[in-house]
């Protein structure tokens, strides 16, 4: 699917660098979510950096994830790469 995440990397200031399978590259700011529910745990930098991709979605070890529609709607797009 177009929103499937290919790779994700934690950047400074609780921002994620995200590459989608369709070649779009963007940044997703997690700061607006860090005061809510299970996302509070992500305020610990070491845990935030454990971000990974499972089944095309951004996730963390304790089950936090970003809904695809939220990701796409709030992504700051920075480039379109050649899709593989």
C-alpha positions as CSV (number, residue, x, y, z in Angstrom):
1,X,0.0,0.0,0.0
2,X,1.1,3.6,-0.5
3,X,1.4,4.3,3.2
4,X,3.5,1.3,4.0
5,X,6.6,2.4,5.8
6,X,9.9,1.1,4.4
7,X,12.2,2.6,7.1
8,X,12.0,4.9,10.1
9,X,14.7,6.6,12.1
10,X,14.5,8.7,15.3
11,X,15.9,12.2,14.9
12,X,16.5,14.9,17.4
13,X,13.6,16.7,19.2
14,X,11.2,13.7,18.9
15,X,11.0,13.8,15.2
16,X,10.9,10.6,13.0
17,X,12.4,10.4,9.6
18,X,10.1,8.1,7.5
19,X,10.5,6.6,4.1
20,X,7.4,5.0,2.5
21,X,7.5,2.2,0.1
22,X,6.3,4.4,-2.7
23,X,9.4,6.5,-2.4
24,X,8.1,9.5,-0.4
25,X,10.4,10.7,2.4
26,X,9.2,12.8,5.2
27,X,9.4,13.8,8.8
28,X,6.8,13.2,11.5
29,X,6.8,15.3,14.7
30,X,5.9,13.1,17.7
31,X,5.9,16.0,20.2
32,X,2.1,16.7,20.0
33,X,1.4,13.1,21.0
34,X,3.9,12.7,24.0
35,X,1.4,13.8,26.6
36,X,-1.3,11.2,25.9
37,X,-1.8,7.7,27.1
38,X,0.8,5.1,26.1
39,X,2.7,7.7,24.1
40,X,4.0,9.2,27.4
41,X,6.5,6.4,27.6
42,X,8.1,7.8,24.3
43,X,9.3,10.9,26.2
44,X,12.2,8.7,27.5
45,X,14.8,9.2,24.7
46,X,16.3,5.7,24.8
47,X,12.8,4.2,24.4
48,X,11.8,6.6,21.6
49,X,14.9,5.5,19.7
50,X,13.7,1.9,19.7
51,X,11.2,2.8,16.9
52,X,10.9,0.2,14.2
53,X,8.7,-0.9,11.3
54,X,6.4,-3.9,11.6
55,X,4.0,-4.9,8.9
56,X,4.5,-1.5,7.2
57,X,3.7,0.5,10.4
58,X,5.8,2.5,12.8
59,X,5.9,0.8,16.2
60,X,7.7,0.6,19.5
61,X,8.4,-2.5,21.7
62,X,5.5,-1.9,24.2
63,X,2.9,-1.7,21.4
64,X,2.7,2.0,20.6
65,X,2.1,2.7,16.9
66,X,1.1,5.4,14.6
67,X,-2.1,5.0,12.6
68,X,-1.4,5.2,8.8
69,X,-4.0,7.9,8.3
70,X,-2.4,10.0,11.1
71,X,1.1,9.5,9.6
72,X,0.1,10.5,6.1
73,X,-2.1,13.5,7.2
74,X,0.7,15.0,9.5
75,X,3.8,14.1,7.6
76,X,6.1,17.0,6.5
77,X,7.2,15.7,3.1
78,X,10.8,16.4,2.2
79,X,11.5,14.3,-1.0
80,X,10.3,11.7,-3.4
81,X,12.9,9.0,-3.9
82,X,12.9,6.3,-6.6
83,X,10.7,3.5,-5.2
84,X,12.2,0.0,-5.0
